[in-house]
Amino acid sequence: TLIVAYTPQVHQCYAAIPGSKDASSTVGPGFYSYPCSSTERVSLTFGGKAFSIAPSLFNLGRVNEGSSDCVGAVVGSDKIKFWVIGDTFLQNVYSTFDLGNNRVGFATLK
């Protein structure tokens, strides 16, 4: 259900969110946290079109009770060098899977 990508790319993603930090030692390997009060929007771009992820889907909840930091839904892995786009992203778009032509398409939800 998460978005999983190569760790250096995930680090670069969170570097664009002020106050974010590596949460591998508190939440789990590859996880990052960011200030719950952040108004930054995360989006993924396909075919030159950016698709925004709803903040309620990107936010997995507080690091722990009473924390002002939340856990982000983009997680790093050193085992893959590609992106796995899970429900965190797919709930934000209409998607089509064309196996015959080996392609995927996305459209903005109405």
Summary of the structure (lengths in Angstrom):
residues: 110
radius of gyration: 14.5
end to end distance: 22.1
largest distance: 49.9
contacts: 285
relative contact order: 0.26
helix: 15%
strand: 42%
